[in-house]
Amino acid sequence: MNQNYDYDLFVIGAGSGGVRAARFAANYGARVAVAESRYYGGTCVNVGCVPKKLLVYGAHFSEDFETAAAYGWNLGEPRFDWARLIDNKNREIARLNGIYRKLLTGAGVSLFDGHARLCDPHTVEVNGQRHRAANILIATGGWPHKPEVPGAEHAITSNEAFFLNALPRRIVVVGGGYIAVEFASIFHGLGADTTLMYRGDLFLRGFDDSLRTHLREEFERKQLKTHFGTDIAAIDKQADGSLRATLKDGSALETDCVFYATGRRPLLTDLGVENTGVRLDERGYIDVDAHYRTAEPSIFAIGDIIGRVQLTPVALAEGMAVARTLYQPELARPVAYELIPTAVFSLPNIGTVGLSEQQALEAGHRLNIFESRFKPMKLAFADNAERTLMKLVVDADSDRVLGCHMVGPDAGETIQGLAVALKAGATKRMVDDTVGIHPSSAEEFVTMREVTRKVAPEA
């Protein structure tokens, strides 16, 4: 370790990736510091996947109460208390903040609460104090993007959604990504009159088309309103505090809240990258090589700030990779960005790993497609028409399973295990030879025998 510096590694940002890199670098013997200006745990723990999943659980109870009645439970008239949900969420997030702090201090990491700014390739300034480091890791993440339309100041983003004083009676969610469909599900499930608006023809671009279509059908069945092929032109606040959203087609919507889920930008504000040789790519993210080193040799970057796969487990893997590259090179290995499983916690859930049917065709594969749609056993007694979708995308020549997709209860839990099988190179025959767990929805993946259709790339 170089004694000419105060630290061997200075990490800017205490989100999932930054904390992982700092902890393991310290465990490998490095002198490590972390600066954080907002909250420990980053977006995921504070205004992202963790509180969102808690709200998804809360929203799902509206359907669970209906199902419970079919199983003999007499519950009376359920009433929802938004303030209680948010208070409990806040307590849980505060607990997790404390855990993240303890993880760092327990590893011997020095903590600085304040905004960090790069002064040169080896110097970071926090709260007016400068610190010299042999290496610097940027892990500042992203920030919600809000379109520049007249009246956009009246709208909220995911940052504010977790702290609303009351559940809006009417809400318009704008966007077509996973954040948009998840929050539309949350607000609809909690009882708000919800409209999901997207400028494209169908949400979740990049996901398998069967999943996208199935989820749209489920939203329609639940009477969650969707508007595709349109966007907001202006937002006006009315005298009674409500909002009027004028659409680009000339129509208008009256609502109490407009929620923009229209993407995220890299958080580079006052970071001082101009004082270094760090370069940005054409999209505005920090440009890094295969080892997450920027154009400035002493500075690394990971997570949402580099704009690769913007998922918490990916940031964790990247943080681990940097720690190993710097301080345990014999353990270093590149992060594999193929076959990363992911879930969308809409209601119903989506789980997916591997190639979509469209991606597999574009890659030149001839395909056997296996699909199954069925009513989950849990809903057998209930007056609930929700159906589960399961789909396997299989290479017709090698029999290898290229993609596995699901819409239905606990889809993420089911797909996680199948991701291991795809990572190991599972063939359809291996799946067929696997004994199912009965009765379960998951067993459907190992009992789909008949090819739904055969497709091939266009000549």
C-alpha positions as CSV (number, residue, x, y, z in Angstrom):
1,M,0.0,0.0,0.0
2,N,1.3,3.4,-1.0
3,Q,2.0,5.6,2.1
4,N,2.2,8.8,0.0
5,Y,-1.6,8.8,0.1
6,D,-4.2,9.1,2.9
7,Y,-6.1,6.2,1.5
8,D,-5.6,3.4,-1.0
9,L,-9.1,3.7,-2.2
10,F,-11.6,6.5,-1.9
11,V,-15.2,5.6,-2.9
12,I,-17.6,8.3,-3.8
13,G,-21.1,7.0,-3.2
14,A,-22.4,4.5,-0.6
15,G,-24.9,2.6,-2.7
16,S,-24.8,-1.1,-3.2
17,G,-21.8,-1.2,-5.5
18,G,-19.8,1.4,-3.6
19,V,-20.4,-0.3,-0.3
20,R,-19.5,-3.8,-1.7
21,A,-16.2,-2.4,-3.2
22,A,-15.3,-0.6,0.0
23,R,-16.0,-3.5,2.3
24,F,-14.0,-6.0,0.3
25,A,-11.2,-3.7,-0.4
26,A,-10.9,-3.1,3.3
27,N,-11.1,-6.8,4.0
28,Y,-8.2,-7.3,1.5
29,G,-6.1,-4.9,3.6
30,A,-6.6,-1.6,1.8
31,R,-7.1,1.7,3.6
32,V,-10.6,2.8,2.4
33,A,-12.8,5.8,2.8
34,V,-16.4,6.4,1.6
35,A,-18.2,9.7,1.1
36,E,-22.0,9.8,0.9
37,S,-24.1,13.0,0.6
38,R,-27.6,11.5,0.9
39,Y,-28.3,8.0,2.3
40,Y,-26.4,4.8,2.9
41,G,-27.6,2.0,0.7
42,G,-28.1,4.3,-2.3
43,T,-31.2,4.3,-4.5
44,C,-32.1,0.6,-4.1
45,V,-32.4,0.7,-0.3
46,N,-33.9,4.2,0.1
47,V,-35.9,5.2,-3.0
48,G,-35.7,2.1,-5.2
49,C,-36.1,-1.7,-5.1
50,V,-36.4,-2.2,-1.4
51,P,-39.2,0.3,-0.5
52,K,-40.9,-0.4,-3.8
53,K,-41.1,-4.2,-3.0
54,L,-42.6,-3.3,0.4
55,L,-45.2,-1.2,-1.4
56,V,-45.9,-4.0,-3.9
57,Y,-46.6,-6.4,-1.0
58,G,-49.0,-3.8,0.5
59,A,-50.8,-3.4,-2.9
60,H,-51.2,-7.1,-3.4
61,F,-53.3,-7.4,-0.2
62,S,-56.3,-6.0,-2.0
63,E,-56.4,-9.1,-4.2
64,D,-55.4,-11.4,-1.3
65,F,-58.5,-10.2,0.7
66,E,-60.8,-11.3,-2.1
67,T,-59.0,-14.7,-2.4
68,A,-59.2,-15.2,1.4
69,A,-63.0,-14.9,1.4
70,A,-63.1,-17.8,-1.1
71,Y,-61.1,-19.9,1.4
72,G,-63.6,-19.3,4.2
73,W,-62.2,-16.2,5.9
74,N,-64.7,-13.5,6.9
75,L,-62.6,-10.3,7.1
76,G,-65.2,-7.5,7.1
77,E,-64.6,-4.4,5.0
78,P,-60.8,-3.9,4.6
79,R,-59.6,-0.3,5.0
80,F,-56.2,0.9,3.8
81,D,-54.0,3.4,5.8
82,W,-51.3,5.0,3.6
83,A,-49.7,6.8,6.5
84,R,-49.2,3.6,8.4
85,L,-47.6,1.9,5.4
86,I,-45.2,4.8,4.8
87,D,-44.3,5.0,8.5
88,N,-43.5,1.3,8.6
89,K,-41.5,1.6,5.4
90,N,-39.5,4.6,6.8
91,R,-38.6,2.6,9.9
92,E,-37.4,-0.3,7.9
93,I,-35.3,1.9,5.6
94,A,-33.8,3.6,8.6
95,R,-32.9,0.2,10.0
96,L,-31.2,-0.8,6.7
97,N,-29.3,2.6,6.6
98,G,-27.8,1.7,10.0
99,I,-26.9,-1.8,8.8
100,Y,-25.0,-0.3,5.8
101,R,-23.1,2.1,8.1
102,K,-22.2,-0.8,10.4
103,L,-21.0,-2.9,7.6
104,L,-18.6,-0.2,6.5
105,T,-17.3,0.8,10.0
106,G,-17.1,-2.8,11.0
107,A,-14.7,-3.4,8.0
108,G,-12.6,-0.4,9.1
109,V,-13.8,2.0,6.4
110,S,-13.6,5.7,7.2
111,L,-16.9,7.5,6.5
112,F,-17.5,11.1,5.4
113,D,-21.0,12.4,5.3
114,G,-21.0,15.1,2.6
115,H,-20.8,15.8,-1.1
116,A,-17.5,14.6,-2.6
117,R,-15.8,16.4,-5.5
118,L,-12.8,15.4,-7.6
119,C,-10.0,18.0,-7.5
120,D,-7.5,16.0,-9.5
121,P,-6.9,12.3,-10.3
122,H,-5.9,11.6,-6.7
123,T,-7.7,14.2,-4.6
124,V,-11.2,14.2,-3.3
125,E,-12.7,17.2,-1.4
126,V,-15.5,16.6,1.1
127,N,-16.9,19.4,3.4
128,G,-13.9,21.6,2.6
129,Q,-11.3,19.0,3.5
130,R,-9.1,17.3,0.9
131,H,-8.1,13.7,0.9
132,R,-5.4,12.0,-1.2
133,A,-6.0,8.5,-2.5
134,A,-4.0,6.1,-4.7
135,N,-7.3,5.1,-6.4
136,I,-10.8,6.6,-6.6
137,L,-14.0,4.8,-7.3
138,I,-17.0,6.7,-8.6
139,A,-20.3,5.0,-7.6
140,T,-22.7,7.9,-7.5
141,G,-25.5,6.1,-9.4
142,G,-28.4,7.8,-11.2
143,W,-31.2,10.3,-10.7
144,P,-34.8,10.3,-12.1
145,H,-35.2,12.2,-15.4
146,K,-38.2,14.5,-15.8
147,P,-39.1,15.8,-19.3
148,E,-39.0,19.5,-19.9
149,V,-42.6,20.2,-20.5
150,P,-44.5,23.2,-19.2
151,G,-45.7,22.5,-15.7
152,A,-43.3,19.6,-15.1
153,E,-42.6,21.2,-11.7
154,H,-46.0,20.0,-10.6
155,A,-45.1,16.4,-11.3
156,I,-43.3,13.9,-9.1
157,T,-40.7,11.1,-9.7
158,S,-39.9,7.9,-7.9
159,N,-37.9,9.9,-5.4
160,E,-41.0,11.7,-4.1
161,A,-43.5,8.9,-4.5
162,F,-42.2,7.1,-1.4
163,F,-42.9,10.2,0.8
164,L,-46.3,11.4,-0.4
165,N,-48.4,12.7,2.5
166,A,-51.5,10.9,1.2
167,L,-52.4,8.3,-1.4
168,P,-53.6,10.3,-4.5
169,R,-57.2,9.6,-5.4
170,R,-56.2,9.9,-9.1
171,I,-52.8,9.4,-10.6
172,V,-51.2,9.4,-14.1
173,V,-48.0,7.4,-14.3
174,V,-46.0,8.4,-17.4
175,G,-43.4,5.9,-18.8
176,G,-43.0,2.5,-20.3
177,G,-40.2,0.9,-18.3
178,Y,-40.2,-1.4,-15.3
179,I,-40.5,1.6,-12.8
180,A,-43.6,2.8,-14.6
181,V,-45.5,-0.5,-14.6
182,E,-44.5,-1.3,-11.1
183,F,-45.7,1.9,-9.6
184,A,-48.9,1.8,-11.8
185,S,-49.5,-1.6,-10.2
186,I,-48.8,-0.3,-6.7
187,F,-51.1,2.7,-6.9
188,H,-53.9,0.8,-8.6
189,G,-53.6,-2.0,-6.0
190,L,-53.8,0.5,-3.1
191,G,-57.0,1.9,-4.5
192,A,-56.0,4.9,-6.6
193,D,-57.7,5.6,-9.9
194,T,-54.6,4.9,-12.0
195,T,-53.7,5.6,-15.6
196,L,-50.5,4.4,-17.2
197,M,-49.4,6.5,-20.2
198,Y,-46.6,5.7,-22.6
199,R,-45.6,7.3,-25.9
200,G,-44.8,3.9,-27.5
201,D,-47.2,1.3,-28.7
202,L,-46.6,-1.1,-25.7
203,F,-44.6,-0.9,-22.5
204,L,-41.5,-2.8,-21.4
205,R,-39.6,-2.5,-24.7
206,G,-36.8,-5.1,-24.8
207,F,-38.7,-7.7,-22.9
208,D,-40.2,-10.7,-24.7
209,D,-43.3,-9.7,-26.6
210,S,-45.4,-12.5,-25.1
211,L,-44.7,-11.1,-21.6
212,R,-45.6,-7.5,-22.7
213,T,-48.8,-8.5,-24.3
214,H,-49.8,-10.8,-21.4
215,L,-49.2,-8.1,-18.8
216,R,-51.2,-5.6,-20.8
217,E,-54.1,-8.0,-20.9
218,E,-53.8,-8.5,-17.1
219,F,-53.8,-4.7,-16.6
220,E,-56.9,-4.4,-18.8
221,R,-58.6,-7.2,-16.8
222,K,-57.8,-5.4,-13.5
223,Q,-59.2,-2.2,-15.1
224,L,-55.9,-0.4,-14.7
225,K,-56.2,2.1,-17.5
226,T,-53.5,2.4,-20.2
227,H,-52.9,5.0,-22.9
228,F,-50.3,4.1,-25.5
229,G,-49.0,6.2,-28.4
230,T,-49.4,9.5,-26.6
231,D,-47.6,11.8,-24.2
232,I,-48.2,14.9,-22.0
233,A,-47.7,18.3,-23.6
234,A,-48.3,20.4,-20.6
235,I,-49.4,20.2,-16.9
236,D,-51.5,22.9,-15.3
237,K,-52.4,23.2,-11.6
238,Q,-56.0,24.0,-11.0
239,A,-57.5,26.3,-8.3
240,D,-58.5,23.2,-6.2
241,G,-55.0,21.8,-6.3
242,S,-55.7,19.2,-8.9
243,L,-53.8,18.9,-12.1
244,R,-54.9,19.1,-15.7
245,A,-52.6,17.2,-18.1
246,T,-53.0,18.3,-21.7
247,L,-51.9,15.5,-24.1
248,K,-50.1,15.9,-27.4
249,D,-53.2,14.6,-29.2
250,G,-55.2,17.6,-27.8
251,S,-57.2,15.7,-25.2
252,A,-56.8,16.3,-21.5
253,L,-56.8,14.3,-18.2
254,E,-57.9,15.6,-14.8
255,T,-55.8,14.0,-12.1
256,D,-54.4,14.7,-8.6
257,C,-50.8,13.5,-9.3
258,V,-48.6,13.1,-12.4
259,F,-45.7,10.6,-11.8
260,Y,-42.9,10.6,-14.3
261,A,-41.0,7.3,-14.7
262,T,-39.3,8.3,-17.9
263,G,-35.8,7.1,-17.3
264,R,-32.8,8.0,-15.2
265,R,-29.6,10.1,-15.9
266,P,-26.1,9.5,-14.5
267,L,-25.5,11.5,-11.4
268,L,-22.5,13.7,-12.3
269,T,-23.7,17.0,-10.7
270,D,-20.7,18.9,-9.3
271,L,-18.6,15.8,-9.3
272,G,-15.5,17.5,-10.8
273,V,-14.8,15.0,-13.5
274,E,-13.6,17.9,-15.6
275,N,-10.6,18.1,-13.3
276,T,-9.5,14.7,-14.4
277,G,-9.1,12.7,-17.6
278,V,-12.3,10.8,-17.1
279,R,-14.3,10.7,-20.3
280,L,-18.1,10.2,-20.9
281,D,-19.5,8.1,-23.7
282,E,-22.0,9.3,-26.3
283,R,-24.9,8.7,-23.9
284,G,-23.4,10.8,-21.1
285,Y,-22.3,7.9,-18.9
286,I,-18.7,7.5,-17.6
287,D,-16.7,5.4,-20.1
288,V,-14.8,2.5,-18.6
289,D,-12.8,-0.5,-19.8
290,A,-13.4,-4.2,-19.0
291,H,-11.9,-3.6,-15.5
292,Y,-14.0,-0.5,-14.8
293,R,-11.0,1.8,-15.2
294,T,-11.7,5.2,-16.7
295,A,-9.5,7.1,-19.1
296,E,-7.9,8.4,-15.9
297,P,-5.8,5.4,-14.7
298,S,-6.3,6.1,-11.0
299,I,-10.1,6.4,-11.3
300,F,-12.7,3.6,-11.6
301,A,-16.5,3.7,-12.0
302,I,-19.3,1.2,-11.5
303,G,-23.0,0.9,-11.3
304,D,-25.7,3.1,-12.9
305,I,-23.1,5.8,-13.5
306,I,-21.6,3.6,-16.3
307,G,-25.0,2.7,-17.8
308,R,-24.4,-1.0,-18.6
309,V,-27.0,-3.2,-16.8
310,Q,-28.6,-1.0,-14.2
311,L,-29.5,-3.5,-11.6
312,T,-28.4,-3.7,-8.0
313,P,-26.9,-7.2,-8.2
314,V,-24.9,-6.1,-11.2
315,A,-23.5,-3.1,-9.3
316,L,-22.6,-5.5,-6.4
317,A,-20.7,-7.8,-8.9
318,E,-18.9,-4.8,-10.4
319,G,-17.9,-3.5,-7.0
320,M,-16.5,-6.9,-6.1
321,A,-14.6,-7.0,-9.4
322,V,-12.9,-3.6,-8.7
323,A,-11.9,-4.7,-5.2
324,R,-10.4,-7.9,-6.5
325,T,-8.7,-6.2,-9.5
326,L,-6.9,-3.7,-7.2
327,Y,-6.2,-5.8,-4.1
328,Q,-6.7,-9.5,-4.9
329,P,-5.8,-9.8,-8.7
330,E,-5.5,-13.6,-8.5
331,L,-9.2,-13.7,-7.7
332,A,-10.3,-11.2,-10.4
333,R,-12.6,-12.2,-13.1
334,P,-14.8,-10.2,-15.5
335,V,-18.5,-9.7,-14.7
336,A,-20.6,-11.8,-17.1
337,Y,-23.5,-9.6,-18.5
338,E,-25.1,-12.5,-20.3
339,L,-27.9,-14.5,-18.7
340,I,-28.7,-12.0,-16.0
341,P,-32.1,-12.8,-14.5
342,T,-34.4,-10.0,-13.6
343,A,-37.9,-9.4,-12.2
344,V,-40.5,-6.7,-12.7
345,F,-42.6,-6.4,-9.6
346,S,-45.7,-5.4,-11.4
347,L,-49.0,-7.1,-10.4
348,P,-48.7,-9.8,-11.6
349,N,-44.9,-10.2,-11.4
350,I,-42.6,-10.8,-14.4
351,G,-39.5,-12.9,-14.2
352,T,-37.1,-13.4,-17.1
353,V,-33.6,-14.7,-17.9
354,G,-31.9,-15.1,-21.2
355,L,-33.0,-14.2,-24.7
356,S,-36.4,-13.1,-25.7
357,E,-37.9,-14.7,-28.8
358,Q,-37.2,-11.6,-30.8
359,Q,-33.6,-11.4,-29.6
360,A,-33.0,-15.1,-30.4
361,L,-34.3,-14.7,-33.9
362,E,-32.1,-11.6,-34.4
363,A,-29.2,-13.7,-33.3
364,G,-29.9,-16.2,-36.1
365,H,-31.4,-19.1,-34.1
366,R,-34.1,-21.4,-35.4
367,L,-36.5,-21.8,-32.5
368,N,-38.9,-24.1,-30.8
369,I,-41.3,-22.1,-28.6
370,F,-43.0,-23.6,-25.6
371,E,-45.8,-21.6,-24.0
372,S,-48.4,-22.3,-21.3
373,R,-51.1,-20.2,-19.8
374,F,-53.1,-21.3,-16.9
375,K,-55.0,-20.2,-13.8
376,P,-52.8,-20.5,-10.7
377,M,-54.1,-23.1,-8.2
378,K,-54.3,-20.5,-5.4
379,L,-57.1,-18.8,-7.4
380,A,-59.1,-22.0,-8.0
381,F,-61.9,-20.9,-5.6
382,A,-61.7,-17.2,-6.3
383,D,-63.6,-15.2,-8.8
384,N,-60.4,-14.0,-10.3
385,A,-59.5,-14.6,-13.9
386,E,-55.8,-13.9,-13.6
387,R,-53.7,-16.3,-15.6
388,T,-50.0,-17.2,-15.4
389,L,-47.8,-17.3,-18.5
390,M,-44.7,-19.5,-18.8
391,K,-42.5,-19.6,-21.9
392,L,-39.3,-21.3,-23.0
393,V,-37.3,-20.2,-26.0
394,V,-35.3,-23.2,-27.2
395,D,-32.7,-23.4,-30.0
396,A,-34.1,-26.0,-32.5
397,D,-30.7,-27.2,-33.6
398,S,-28.8,-27.6,-30.2
399,D,-31.9,-28.1,-28.0
400,R,-30.3,-25.5,-25.6
401,V,-32.7,-23.3,-23.6
402,L,-32.0,-19.7,-24.6
403,G,-34.6,-17.9,-22.6
404,C,-37.1,-18.5,-19.8
405,H,-39.9,-16.1,-19.1
406,M,-42.8,-15.9,-16.7
407,V,-45.7,-13.7,-15.7
408,G,-47.5,-14.7,-12.5
409,P,-47.2,-14.9,-8.7
410,D,-43.7,-15.0,-7.4
411,A,-42.2,-15.1,-10.9
412,G,-38.9,-13.7,-9.7
413,E,-38.6,-16.5,-7.1
414,T,-39.2,-19.1,-9.8
415,I,-36.9,-17.7,-12.4
416,Q,-33.9,-17.3,-10.0
417,G,-33.4,-21.1,-9.9
418,L,-33.9,-21.5,-13.6
419,A,-31.2,-18.9,-14.2
420,V,-28.7,-21.3,-12.7
421,A,-29.9,-24.0,-15.2
422,L,-29.5,-21.6,-18.1
423,K,-26.1,-20.6,-16.9
424,A,-25.1,-24.2,-16.8
425,G,-26.2,-24.7,-20.4
426,A,-29.4,-26.6,-19.8
427,T,-31.1,-28.2,-22.8
428,K,-34.8,-28.8,-23.2
429,R,-34.3,-32.5,-22.6
430,M,-32.6,-31.8,-19.3
431,V,-35.6,-29.6,-18.3
432,D,-38.0,-32.4,-19.4
433,D,-36.0,-35.0,-17.4
434,T,-36.3,-32.9,-14.2
435,V,-38.9,-34.1,-11.8
436,G,-41.4,-31.3,-10.9
437,I,-42.6,-30.2,-7.5
438,H,-46.3,-31.1,-7.3
439,P,-48.6,-29.2,-7.0
440,S,-46.8,-26.0,-7.9
441,S,-46.9,-23.5,-10.7
442,A,-43.1,-23.9,-11.1
443,E,-43.5,-27.5,-12.3
444,E,-45.2,-26.3,-15.4
445,F,-41.7,-25.4,-16.7
446,V,-40.6,-29.0,-16.6
447,T,-43.9,-30.5,-18.0
448,M,-44.3,-28.4,-21.2
449,R,-43.7,-31.1,-23.8
450,E,-45.5,-29.8,-26.9
451,V,-44.0,-27.2,-29.1
452,T,-46.3,-24.2,-29.3
453,R,-44.8,-23.0,-32.6
454,K,-41.6,-23.2,-34.6
455,V,-40.1,-20.0,-35.9
456,A,-37.0,-19.1,-37.9
457,P,-35.1,-15.9,-38.8
458,E,-36.3,-14.2,-41.9
459,A,-34.2,-15.0,-44.9
